């Protein structure tokens, strides 16, 4: 059995592991792309709390700073901001190292991306986790235990969330101005993602699943995603046992 946690939509705190061997443990890595103001971070936190696994969003910057030597404040200023120089993820990500000539000549934004790239890969090798943003789905595209999710919402939901969580968003008294800011942030995220990926940020066919938090709210969206993750875990186990790609083959 999997981890049993508090009921929805209330307590998400994990209370106990019930398992019969290593096969019972959670194995899935979840990546979350998100529109600004949609609550993607909050959804990811709910999922991580439910399974008792690590959560990485801004926390990833601390880890990158620790491993790379870049200052945390500097990484934050460069976070999810695209470069204007040519970059090929497959060719430029390897070999990674400060002494490699190709790395030395790279723009700083690309060096930071590669530092994050290495950290994300290493974290993913350690076990299940929830990652938010930073092209994590692209970084982990060779992993077979990953679910890629995109979170979006309508303007009313974003406005209400920004007003009810002032500690997480800039202060706006005008909804139109707030939505202009959201659009600006999304344009930045889109440019960053599209720069490092051949896929398109926010498009349904880029991800395994997309969810509108304005339909079910944060807790409801997390509940549906958790059900999907549980089903994915079961399907993955059956696929491995039978050596098939689809269950209906």
C-alpha positions as CSV (number, residue, x, y, z in Angstrom):
1,X,0.0,0.0,0.0
2,X,1.0,3.6,-0.5
3,X,1.4,6.3,2.0
4,X,-1.9,7.2,3.9
5,X,-2.4,10.8,4.6
6,X,-4.9,13.3,5.9
7,X,-8.2,13.5,4.0
8,X,-9.1,16.2,1.4
9,X,-9.5,19.1,1.4
10,X,-8.1,19.4,4.8
11,X,-4.9,18.0,6.4
12,X,-2.3,16.9,3.9
13,X,0.3,15.9,6.6
14,X,1.5,12.4,6.1
15,X,0.7,10.1,9.1
16,X,2.2,6.7,8.3
17,X,3.9,4.4,5.8
18,X,2.1,1.1,5.1
19,X,4.2,-1.1,2.9
20,X,5.2,-4.7,2.2
21,X,8.7,-4.2,0.9
22,X,10.6,-1.7,-1.2
23,X,8.2,-2.0,-4.1
24,X,5.5,-0.2,-2.1
25,X,7.4,3.1,-1.9
26,X,6.6,6.1,-4.0
27,X,8.8,6.2,-7.1
28,X,7.4,9.0,-9.2
29,X,9.0,12.4,-9.9
30,X,6.5,15.2,-10.6
31,X,7.5,18.3,-12.6
32,X,5.1,21.4,-12.6
33,X,5.1,24.2,-15.1
34,X,2.8,27.0,-14.1
35,X,1.3,30.3,-15.0
36,X,2.1,33.1,-12.6
37,X,-0.7,33.4,-10.0
38,X,-2.2,30.0,-10.8
39,X,-1.1,28.5,-7.5
40,X,1.2,25.9,-9.1
41,X,3.7,26.1,-6.2
42,X,0.9,25.6,-3.7
43,X,-0.4,22.5,-5.6
44,X,3.2,21.1,-5.7
45,X,3.6,21.6,-2.0
46,X,0.3,19.7,-1.3
47,X,1.5,16.8,-3.5
48,X,4.9,16.7,-1.8
49,X,3.3,16.8,1.7
50,X,0.9,14.0,0.8
51,X,3.6,11.6,-0.3
52,X,6.3,12.8,2.2
53,X,8.7,13.6,-0.6
54,X,11.0,16.6,-1.2
55,X,9.7,19.8,-2.8
56,X,11.9,22.0,-5.0
57,X,11.0,25.4,-6.2
58,X,12.9,28.4,-4.9
59,X,14.6,25.9,-2.6
60,X,16.5,24.7,-5.7
61,X,18.4,28.0,-5.8
62,X,19.8,27.3,-2.3
63,X,21.0,23.9,-3.5
64,X,22.5,25.3,-6.7
65,X,24.3,28.0,-4.8
66,X,25.7,25.4,-2.4
67,X,27.0,23.2,-5.2
68,X,28.1,25.8,-7.7
69,X,29.5,28.6,-5.6
70,X,27.2,31.2,-7.1
71,X,25.6,33.6,-4.7
72,X,22.0,32.9,-3.8
73,X,21.0,36.5,-4.5
74,X,22.7,36.4,-7.9
75,X,20.9,33.2,-8.9
76,X,17.6,34.7,-7.9
77,X,18.1,37.7,-10.2
78,X,18.9,35.3,-13.1
79,X,16.2,32.8,-12.3
80,X,14.1,31.6,-15.3
81,X,15.5,34.4,-17.5
82,X,16.4,33.4,-21.1
83,X,19.7,34.1,-22.8
84,X,20.0,35.5,-26.3
85,X,22.9,33.3,-27.4
86,X,22.5,30.0,-29.3
87,X,22.2,27.0,-27.0
88,X,21.8,23.3,-27.7
89,X,20.9,21.4,-24.6
90,X,21.9,18.0,-26.0
91,X,25.3,19.2,-27.2
92,X,26.1,21.8,-24.6
93,X,25.0,20.1,-21.4
94,X,27.9,17.5,-21.7
95,X,30.5,17.6,-20.6
96,X,29.8,19.9,-17.7
97,X,32.6,21.5,-15.8
98,X,34.2,24.8,-15.0
99,X,37.4,23.8,-16.8
100,X,35.8,22.9,-20.1
101,X,36.5,25.6,-22.8
102,X,33.0,25.5,-24.1
103,X,31.7,26.2,-20.6
104,X,34.1,29.0,-19.9
105,X,33.0,30.8,-23.1
106,X,29.3,30.5,-22.4
107,X,27.1,33.4,-21.4
108,X,26.5,33.5,-17.7
109,X,22.8,32.7,-17.9
110,X,23.7,29.4,-19.7
111,X,26.2,28.6,-17.0
112,X,23.6,29.0,-14.4
113,X,21.2,26.9,-16.4
114,X,23.7,24.1,-16.6
115,X,24.5,24.4,-12.9
116,X,20.7,23.9,-12.2
117,X,20.7,21.1,-14.8
118,X,23.3,19.1,-12.9
119,X,21.6,19.7,-9.5
120,X,18.2,18.6,-10.8
121,X,19.6,15.5,-12.4
122,X,21.4,14.5,-9.2
123,X,18.4,15.2,-7.0
124,X,16.2,13.1,-9.3
125,X,18.6,10.2,-9.1
126,X,18.1,10.1,-5.3
127,X,14.4,9.4,-5.5
128,X,10.9,10.9,-5.9
129,X,10.4,14.6,-5.6
130,X,8.3,17.5,-6.8
131,X,10.0,20.2,-9.0
132,X,8.4,23.5,-10.0
133,X,9.5,25.3,-13.1
134,X,13.1,25.7,-14.5
135,X,12.6,23.4,-17.5
136,X,12.7,20.4,-15.1
137,X,10.6,18.3,-17.5
138,X,13.2,18.8,-20.2
139,X,16.1,18.1,-17.9
140,X,14.5,14.8,-16.8
141,X,13.1,13.7,-20.2
142,X,15.2,10.6,-20.2
143,X,13.7,9.4,-16.9
144,X,10.8,7.0,-17.2
145,X,9.3,7.7,-13.7
146,X,8.3,11.3,-14.4
147,X,4.9,13.0,-14.7
148,X,5.0,16.4,-16.3
149,X,2.1,18.8,-15.3
150,X,1.1,22.3,-16.2
151,X,-1.0,24.5,-14.0
152,X,-3.1,27.5,-15.3
153,X,-6.0,29.6,-14.1
154,X,-8.3,32.4,-15.2
155,X,-7.8,36.0,-14.4
156,X,-10.4,36.1,-11.6
157,X,-8.7,33.2,-9.8
158,X,-5.3,34.8,-10.2
159,X,-6.5,38.2,-8.9
160,X,-8.2,36.6,-5.9
161,X,-5.1,34.6,-5.0
162,X,-2.8,37.6,-5.3
163,X,-5.1,39.5,-3.0
164,X,-5.4,36.7,-0.4
165,X,-1.6,35.9,-0.4
166,X,0.1,39.3,-0.2
167,X,3.3,37.6,1.2
168,X,3.7,35.7,-2.1
169,X,2.9,38.4,-4.7
170,X,3.5,42.1,-5.3
171,X,0.8,44.4,-4.0
172,X,-1.7,45.6,-6.6
173,X,-4.9,47.6,-6.1
174,X,-5.9,47.4,-9.7
175,X,-6.8,44.1,-11.3
176,X,-5.9,45.2,-14.8
177,X,-2.4,46.1,-13.7
178,X,-2.0,42.9,-11.8
179,X,-3.0,40.9,-14.8
180,X,-0.5,42.8,-16.9
181,X,2.2,41.8,-14.4
182,X,1.1,38.2,-14.6
183,X,1.3,38.3,-18.3
184,X,4.8,39.8,-18.2
185,X,6.0,37.0,-15.8
186,X,4.4,34.3,-18.0
187,X,6.1,35.8,-21.1
188,X,9.4,35.6,-19.3
189,X,8.8,32.0,-18.3
190,X,7.7,31.1,-21.8
191,X,10.8,32.7,-23.4
192,X,13.0,30.9,-20.9
193,X,11.4,27.5,-21.5
194,X,11.2,27.8,-25.3
195,X,14.9,28.9,-25.4
196,X,16.1,25.7,-23.8
197,X,13.5,23.3,-25.3
198,X,12.1,22.3,-28.7
199,X,8.7,22.1,-27.0
200,X,6.4,25.0,-26.3
201,X,5.7,26.3,-22.8
202,X,2.0,26.1,-21.8
203,X,0.9,23.9,-24.7
204,X,-1.1,20.9,-23.8
205,X,1.0,18.5,-25.9
206,X,4.2,19.5,-24.1
207,X,3.0,17.9,-20.8
208,X,1.3,14.7,-19.7
209,X,-1.5,16.6,-18.0
210,X,-2.7,20.2,-17.6
211,X,-5.0,21.5,-14.9
212,X,-7.1,24.7,-14.4
213,X,-6.9,25.6,-10.7
214,X,-9.8,28.0,-11.1
215,X,-12.1,25.0,-11.7
216,X,-11.3,22.9,-8.6
217,X,-9.1,25.2,-6.4
218,X,-5.7,24.3,-5.0
219,X,-6.8,21.4,-2.8
220,X,-9.1,19.9,-5.5
221,X,-6.5,20.1,-8.1
222,X,-3.9,18.5,-5.9
223,X,-6.4,15.7,-5.1
224,X,-7.0,14.9,-8.8
225,X,-3.3,14.9,-9.5
226,X,-2.6,12.6,-6.6
227,X,-5.1,10.2,-7.9
228,X,-3.4,10.3,-11.3
229,X,0.0,9.7,-9.7
230,X,-1.3,6.7,-7.8
231,X,-2.7,5.3,-11.1
232,X,0.6,6.0,-12.8
233,X,2.5,4.1,-10.1
234,X,0.2,1.1,-10.6
235,X,0.5,1.2,-14.4
236,X,4.2,1.6,-14.2
237,X,4.5,-1.5,-12.1
238,X,2.3,-3.5,-14.5
239,X,4.3,-2.3,-17.5
240,X,7.5,-3.4,-15.9
241,X,6.1,-6.8,-14.9
242,X,4.6,-7.5,-18.4
243,X,7.2,-5.6,-20.5
244,X,4.6,-3.6,-22.3
245,X,4.1,0.1,-23.1
246,X,0.3,0.3,-23.0
247,X,-2.0,-1.7,-20.8
248,X,-4.5,-2.3,-23.6
249,X,-2.0,-4.1,-25.9
